[in-house]
Amino acid sequence: MSDNNHDAIRSTVREAYASVAEGGSGCCSGDNGCGSQPESVASQRLGYSDEELDAAPDGADLGLGCGNPQAIAALQAGETVLDLGSGAGFDCFLAARAVGDSGRVIGVDMTPEMLAKARENARKGGYRNVDFRLGEIEHLPLADASVEVIISNCVINLSPGKAQVFREAYRVLKPGGRLAISDVVATAELPEEVRRDLALYTGCMAGASSIDELERTLREAGFEAVRIAPKDESREFIRDWAPGRGVEAYVASAVIEASKP
């Protein structure tokens, strides 16, 4: 894929999520053919509890994502957590509760409109241990070996440079640090017409990598203890993202875990 294509994909994704941040249509919205259920209902389907949904500030949960990285992160008090593609801050605010005042959460997002929304949500919620930064997940605005845990929710599939994302993740993790990611993976080869559909790309489907490719990319970046576990039950809500397109036969949500030695 050429650099020009990379830039076109990033621009399209940025525009789609800016629209979501501003209350318009975008990924997983009715006008994009991805389902039109309320945010809280969507998040319950992804595995968030009522208690988690009630804990975050109003406006933080946009109903996006494909799982609940909090469920696998095993966050501890005092840890520093990085959220790749933090959006309006939903997962950051849940992580902030888990790490407590002695911990810290950093959210990185490339969409200024999302960043503004997240910062306003942090202000409303009184979160002092959360920091939101503008940046691309391929070029993280963090120092080497500065975080213990990286979480992400249905974002890395949107990157046209996934190998660079994982190299950057490895760079900023401390030795012994870990990944706890929910993302969409390809369980069968995607048809070319799906791969080329930008609406399906911004909808978190067309950019999915195969499990074997992701595992190889993670290991080449330096990670060990790699585990990628697709969830077949996720095909039910993925079907709602693109009704009638049959994409659920090719992709599923997965738990992705790995550690830095």
N, C-alpha and C positions, 0 to 999 in steps of 0.2 A: 504494500500500500504506500503510495507516494505521500510526501510531506503535504502537498496541496490537498490531497484527500483527507489527511489527518486534520488539517486546519478546517476544512469544510465540515467535518463531523463535529469537531469541538464547537464551532460556531452554531451549528444546528442544535446541538445539545444545550448550549448556553442559552440560546433564545427560547427553547422549549421550557427550561426550568425557570427562566426569568418570568415567563408567562404564568407558571404555577405560583411563583412567589407573589405575583401581583394579583392573584385571584382569578386568572384566566384559565384556559385549557392547556393541557400539556400531557405529560406521561401519566397514564392511569386516570385520565379524565374522560368524561363521556364524549366530548367532541373529538377526541383522538381515537375513539373506538376501543378504549381500554377499560371500560367499566365505569359506573357512575355512582357507586355506593358512598355513603358518608365516610369521612376519614376514620372515625372511631371504629366503625364496622370493618373497614378494610384492615386496620391494624389488629383487631381481634383475630381476624383470619390469619394474620401473619404470626401470631403467637404471643402478642402482648396481653398482659393481664389488665383487668379493670383498674387495679391499683396503680399500675404503671401509667395507664392512660390518664388517670386522675392526677398523677403527680406532676406532670409536665405543664408548663404555662399554656394558656389558651393560644392557639395559633402555631404551636410548635409541631404538632402532629398534622402533617399534610396528607396522610394516607398513602404515602409512597413506601417503597421497599418491597422486599420479598422474603423477609424473615425477621427474627429478633436476635441480633448479635449479643444482646445482654444475656441471653439464656446460655450462651456458651463461653462468655468472656471470663467468668469467675473473678470479677473485679474485687480487689482488696483495698482497704483503707490505706491512703497514702500513695497510691500508684498514680503515675502520669499516663493519661490515655489520649490517643490521637484518633479522631474520627475522620476517615477519608470520605469527602463528599458529604459534609455535615448538614447541608440544606438549612432548614429553619431551626435546627438545633435539637430536635426531639431526642435522638439517642445520646447526644452530649449531656442533656439535662438529666437523663436517667443514669448515665455513668457518673455524673457529678454527685448524685446521692450516694452511690456505692463507694466512691473513693473518699468522700467526706472532705472536711475543711483542710485536712492535711494533704489531700491529693489535688490533682489538677487535670483538667480536660481541655484539649485543644481541638477545635474543629477547623478543617480546611475545606473551602469551597471556591470554585472558580466563577461563580455567578454573583455579581455585586448585589443584585436584588435579594438573593437568598441571604447573603451575608448581613445586609441591613435588617432583614426580618429576624434573623437569629440574634443579632445584637439587641434589638428591641425586646425580643422575648426574654433574653437574659436580664435586661434591665427591669422588666416587669416582674420577673420571678425572683429578683434579688440574688442572682447567682454570681458570686465573687470568685469562684474557682474555675470558671469557664472562660476561654479566650477563643475568639473566632478570627481566622486569618484568611485573607484573599490569596488564592494560589491554585495552581494545577497539581493534581495528585502525581503527575509525572515529574514535577519539580517542586518538592515540598519546601515550604519556608520554615524549616526547622534545622537545628544543629544535629550533627552526628551523635548517635547513641544518647538520645535525650528523652525517650519514652519507654515505658515498660510494656504497654499493650496498644495494639492497633485494632480498631473495630471499623466496620464499614457495612453499609446496607444497600445492596443492589446498585452499586456505583461503578465498580471496577469494570464491569461488562461494557460500560459506556466509553471506556478509554480505547483509543486506537493504538495505544502504546503500552500494553499490559506488562510486558517484560520490564519496561522502564519503571512502571508503578511499583513492581515488586522489588526492583533494585533499590528504589528510594525508600520503600518500607523497611528493607533490611538495613539500609544506612542509618536511619533515624532510631531504630530499635536498639536498646541496650542489650549487651550479651545476656542470654536467658530470657529475652523478651518474646512475646508471642503475638500471633495473628488470631483474631476471632471474627470471621467474616460471614455474612450472608450474601449470596450472589446467585445470579442465574448462570447455569452451565448448559452446554449443548450435550445432549445424550444421544443424538444421532446427527448425521451431517445435514446442515441446514441447506434447503434449496437455494439456488442462486437468486431467485426472485425475492426471497426473504432477506438474504444478505444485502441486497441492493436497495431495500426499502428503508429510507431514512426515518419514516414514521415508526417502523418497527425497531429501528436502532435506538431512537430516543425513548421508545417504549420498553427498553431493557430486554429485548429479545434477539434482534439480528446481530448484535455484537458479542454474543455469548461464545466462549471458547470451550472446546471439548475438555473433559476431565483429564485425559492423558496429557493434553497440551498444557493445561494449567499446572498439573503436577510437575511436569518437566520444567516449566518456567520458574516455578517456586524453587525447585532444587538447584537450577542453574543460578538463581539469585543468591543461593547460599543457605536456604532454609532446610531444616530437617523436621522429622516427625510430622510430615505432611499428611493430612487427612482431608479428603473431599467426599462428602456423603450427600448425594442427591436425595431429595424428598419427593417421592412420587405423588404424595397427596397435594403438592403444590400445583400440579397441573390443572387442578380445578379452578384456582383463581387466575392462573396464567391464561386459561381459556377465555376468561372474561376480559383480559387485556386487549385481545384482538379477536372478537367474536367472528366465527365463520372462517378464519384463516387457517386453522389447524396447526398453529404454531406449538401448541401444547404437546404435540407428538414428538417434537424435536428438542425442547428445552424444559428444564426444571430448576427450581430453587435448590440450593445446596448449602450445607455447612462447610466452610473452608477453614481449617486450622493448620498452623505450622509454628515452629519456634526457631529462634536464632541461637545457635550454639554459643 
